[in-house]
Amino acid sequence: MLTAIESVIDQEFIPTFFVCFRFFTTPRHFLEALINRFNEQPPNDYNPLQLEVWVRNRINDHIRIAKTVLLWLELYWKSDVDHDNLPDLQDFVMHHLVFVVPSGLGDAVLEALDLVDGDHPFCRRSRKAHDLKFIYTHGGRIEIPPNDFTVEINPGYPNGKQLLSFDSPSGREEFARQHTIYISEQFRQVDPEDAIKYWYLKEQEACEADAMQAGQILRAIIEFERALCSWVTFSVLDEVSRTDRRIFIEFWLDISAVRIWKFFFQSIVV
């Protein structure tokens, strides 16, 4: 199915497969399936016309197999679980696959193999950080500074009064900007496969420690957003009069609006 024409038509199938396949099979079985697909032979009872059609379709199958290998290497390769299959994958690519696909595609697969073999810093997850850095450096945008922003909480000072120290157009914008930077830094570290694994382990009622390990960053995001929701709720309910509550409701609504419309960031908190 992964190398069939249907997977090309359905744009969501390939990323869904790569994010989930390790929960239902192994990288070894996946590689063996690709090799078996590559080595398929035509049925013995085909006439010459049917055989000609089969051969033409076979060329497309080889290209899709090569593109699948390239996607695996460039975007979804996990060194900790996939590396044992690298020698067999290299043998398959260098002695079989590159001879039946266009040279440009074959070269791209070989280059991707070289990157994962040397554990190159541009491989897989670090590629995302590298691409983002390139965008901020060359895309006409100012690079986001480190998030050293803190809100000093004085237990002896009313919660509302401390929040209202940001109650100015520039203060609200900075408040929203720094929260956006903080949560964006966490989202950049999320691996979709880890998110699926966290959900899968929770559904299977696996060891809680295993689930927590898989979803550490995801849990940190959830806990931050829950804490921020509690902060919003408490700051409103802590006020007695309707007038004072309205002030804080307007404050938080404005913070949300700035995050959405100026920083283009949406989350459960917003």
C-alpha positions as CSV (number, residue, x, y, z in Angstrom):
1,M,0.0,0.0,0.0
2,L,2.8,2.4,0.8
3,T,4.3,2.1,-2.6
4,A,1.0,1.9,-4.5
5,I,-0.6,4.7,-6.5
6,E,-3.2,5.2,-3.7
7,S,-0.5,6.4,-1.3
8,V,0.4,9.2,-3.8
9,I,-3.2,10.3,-4.1
10,D,-3.8,10.3,-0.3
11,Q,-1.4,12.9,1.0
12,E,-2.0,12.0,4.6
13,F,-1.3,8.3,4.4
14,I,2.5,8.4,4.2
15,P,3.2,10.6,7.2
16,T,0.6,8.7,9.2
17,F,2.3,5.4,8.3
18,F,5.8,6.6,9.2
19,V,4.7,8.0,12.6
20,C,2.8,4.9,13.6
21,F,4.4,1.9,11.9
22,R,6.9,1.0,14.7
23,F,4.0,0.3,17.0
24,F,2.7,-2.5,14.8
25,T,5.8,-3.9,13.1
26,T,9.6,-3.5,13.1
27,P,12.0,-1.6,10.9
28,R,13.4,-5.0,9.9
29,H,10.0,-6.2,8.6
30,F,9.5,-2.8,6.9
31,L,12.8,-3.1,5.0
32,E,12.1,-6.7,4.1
33,A,8.7,-5.7,2.7
34,L,10.3,-3.0,0.6
35,I,12.8,-5.4,-0.8
36,N,10.1,-8.0,-1.5
37,R,8.1,-5.3,-3.3
38,F,11.2,-4.5,-5.4
39,N,11.8,-8.1,-6.3
40,E,8.2,-8.9,-7.4
41,Q,7.9,-10.8,-10.7
42,P,5.1,-10.8,-13.2
43,P,2.5,-13.6,-13.2
44,N,3.5,-16.5,-15.4
45,D,0.2,-16.5,-17.3
46,Y,0.6,-12.9,-18.6
47,N,0.5,-12.4,-22.4
48,P,2.9,-10.1,-24.2
49,L,0.6,-7.1,-24.0
50,Q,-0.1,-7.6,-20.3
51,L,3.6,-8.0,-19.6
52,E,4.3,-4.7,-21.3
53,V,1.8,-2.9,-19.1
54,W,3.3,-4.6,-16.0
55,V,6.8,-3.6,-16.9
56,R,5.7,0.1,-17.4
57,N,4.0,0.1,-14.0
58,R,7.0,-1.6,-12.5
59,I,9.1,1.5,-13.4
60,N,6.8,3.6,-11.3
61,D,6.9,1.1,-8.5
62,H,10.7,1.4,-8.3
63,I,10.5,5.2,-8.2
64,R,7.9,5.0,-5.4
65,I,10.1,2.6,-3.5
66,A,13.1,4.9,-3.8
67,K,11.0,7.9,-2.7
68,T,9.8,5.9,0.3
69,V,13.4,5.0,1.3
70,L,14.3,8.7,0.9
71,L,11.5,9.8,3.1
72,W,12.4,7.3,5.8
73,L,16.0,8.4,5.8
74,E,15.4,12.2,5.6
75,L,12.4,12.7,7.8
76,Y,11.6,9.6,9.9
77,W,14.8,7.8,10.6
78,K,15.4,7.0,14.3
79,S,19.0,6.0,14.9
80,D,18.3,4.2,18.2
81,V,15.9,1.7,16.6
82,D,16.6,1.8,12.9
83,H,20.4,1.7,12.8
84,D,20.7,-2.1,12.9
85,N,19.1,-2.2,9.5
86,L,21.5,0.3,7.9
87,P,23.9,-2.3,6.4
88,D,21.2,-4.2,4.7
89,L,19.5,-1.0,3.5
90,Q,22.9,0.3,2.1
91,D,23.4,-3.0,0.3
92,F,19.9,-2.9,-1.2
93,V,20.2,0.7,-2.4
94,M,23.8,0.6,-3.7
95,H,23.5,-2.8,-5.5
96,H,20.0,-2.8,-6.7
97,L,17.8,0.3,-6.3
98,V,20.1,3.0,-7.8
99,F,20.4,1.1,-11.1
100,V,16.6,1.3,-11.8
101,V,15.7,4.8,-10.8
102,P,16.5,8.2,-12.3
103,S,20.1,9.3,-11.4
104,G,18.9,12.4,-9.5
105,L,16.7,10.3,-7.2
106,G,19.3,7.7,-6.8
107,D,21.9,10.3,-5.8
108,A,19.5,11.8,-3.3
109,V,19.0,8.4,-1.6
110,L,22.7,7.8,-1.5
111,E,23.3,11.2,0.1
112,A,20.6,10.5,2.7
113,L,22.3,7.2,3.5
114,D,25.6,8.9,3.9
115,L,24.0,11.4,6.4
116,V,22.4,8.8,8.6
117,D,25.5,6.6,8.5
118,G,27.7,9.4,9.8
119,D,25.0,10.6,12.2
120,H,25.2,13.9,10.5
121,P,23.8,16.9,12.5
122,F,21.4,17.7,9.6
123,C,19.8,14.3,9.9
124,R,16.1,14.1,11.0
125,R,15.2,15.9,14.1
126,S,18.1,18.4,14.1
127,R,17.2,19.3,10.5
128,K,14.0,21.0,11.9
129,A,16.1,23.3,14.1
130,H,18.6,23.9,11.4
131,D,15.8,24.9,8.9
132,L,14.2,27.2,11.4
133,K,17.5,28.9,12.1
134,F,18.0,29.3,8.4
135,I,14.6,30.9,8.0
136,Y,15.2,33.4,10.8
137,T,18.7,34.2,9.5
138,H,17.9,34.5,5.8
139,G,14.2,35.1,5.7
140,G,14.2,38.8,6.7
141,R,13.0,38.0,10.2
142,I,14.7,38.9,13.4
143,E,15.9,35.8,15.3
144,I,13.9,35.1,18.5
145,P,16.1,35.8,21.5
146,P,16.5,33.3,24.4
147,N,13.6,33.2,26.7
148,D,14.9,34.8,29.9
149,F,11.6,36.4,30.7
150,T,10.3,35.8,34.3
151,V,7.3,37.1,36.3
152,E,8.3,37.8,39.8
153,I,5.6,36.6,42.2
154,N,5.6,38.3,45.7
155,P,3.3,36.3,48.0
156,G,2.7,39.5,50.0
157,Y,1.5,41.4,47.0
158,P,-2.0,40.8,45.5
159,N,-1.9,38.6,42.4
160,G,-4.0,41.0,40.4
161,K,-1.8,44.0,41.2
162,Q,1.2,42.1,39.9
163,L,-0.5,41.2,36.6
164,L,-1.7,44.7,36.1
165,S,1.9,45.8,36.0
166,F,1.7,44.6,32.4
167,D,-1.5,46.5,31.8
168,S,-0.4,48.8,29.0
169,P,-0.3,48.2,25.2
170,S,3.5,47.5,25.2
171,G,3.3,45.5,28.5
172,R,0.5,43.3,27.2
173,E,2.4,42.7,23.9
174,E,5.6,41.7,25.7
175,F,3.6,39.5,28.1
176,A,2.0,37.7,25.1
177,R,5.3,37.6,23.1
178,Q,7.3,35.9,25.9
179,H,4.6,33.3,26.6
180,T,4.5,32.6,22.8
181,I,8.3,32.2,22.8
182,Y,8.2,29.9,25.7
183,I,5.5,27.5,24.4
184,S,6.9,27.6,20.9
185,E,10.3,26.4,22.2
186,Q,8.5,23.4,23.7
187,F,6.5,22.7,20.6
188,R,9.7,22.7,18.5
189,Q,11.0,19.8,20.6
190,V,7.9,17.6,20.1
191,D,8.4,14.5,18.0
192,P,5.1,13.4,16.5
193,E,6.0,9.8,17.0
194,D,6.6,10.4,20.7
195,A,3.1,12.0,21.0
196,I,1.6,8.9,19.3
197,K,3.6,6.6,21.5
198,Y,2.4,8.5,24.6
199,W,-1.2,8.1,23.6
200,Y,-0.7,4.4,22.6
201,L,0.9,3.5,25.9
202,K,-1.8,5.3,27.9
203,E,-4.5,3.4,25.9
204,Q,-2.7,0.1,26.5
205,E,-2.5,0.9,30.2
206,A,1.2,0.3,30.0
207,C,3.6,1.2,32.8
208,E,3.0,4.8,33.7
209,A,6.8,5.5,33.8
210,D,7.1,4.3,30.2
211,A,4.3,6.6,29.1
212,M,5.7,9.6,31.0
213,Q,9.1,8.9,29.4
214,A,7.7,8.9,25.9
215,G,5.7,12.1,26.5
216,Q,8.0,14.2,28.6
217,I,7.8,17.3,26.4
218,L,4.2,16.8,25.7
219,R,3.4,16.6,29.4
220,A,5.4,19.7,30.0
221,I,3.3,21.6,27.5
222,I,0.1,20.2,29.0
223,E,1.2,21.1,32.5
224,F,2.2,24.6,31.4
225,E,-1.1,25.3,29.7
226,R,-3.1,23.9,32.6
227,A,-1.1,26.2,35.0
228,L,-1.8,29.2,32.8
229,C,-5.5,28.3,32.6
230,S,-5.5,28.1,36.4
231,W,-3.7,31.5,36.6
232,V,-6.3,33.1,34.3
233,T,-9.2,31.6,36.3
234,F,-7.8,32.5,39.7
235,S,-6.9,36.0,38.8
236,V,-10.5,36.6,37.7
237,L,-12.3,34.8,40.6
238,D,-9.9,36.4,43.1
239,E,-11.6,39.7,42.5
240,V,-14.8,40.5,44.4
241,S,-16.5,43.2,42.3
242,R,-17.8,42.8,38.8
243,T,-15.9,45.8,37.7
244,D,-12.5,44.4,38.8
245,R,-13.3,41.0,37.3
246,R,-14.1,42.7,34.0
247,I,-10.7,44.4,34.0
248,F,-9.0,41.0,34.2
249,I,-11.2,39.4,31.7
250,E,-10.4,42.2,29.3
251,F,-6.7,41.9,30.1
252,W,-6.6,38.1,29.3
253,L,-8.7,38.5,26.2
254,D,-6.4,41.1,24.9
255,I,-3.4,38.8,25.6
256,S,-5.1,36.1,23.6
257,A,-5.9,38.4,20.8
258,V,-2.3,39.6,20.6
259,R,-1.0,36.0,20.5
260,I,-3.4,35.0,17.7
261,W,-3.3,38.1,15.5
262,K,0.2,39.4,16.0
263,F,2.2,36.3,16.7
264,F,0.0,33.9,14.8
265,F,0.1,31.4,17.7
266,Q,-2.9,29.3,18.8
267,S,-3.1,26.9,21.6
268,I,-5.6,25.5,24.1
269,V,-4.8,28.5,26.4
270,V,-5.8,31.0,23.8
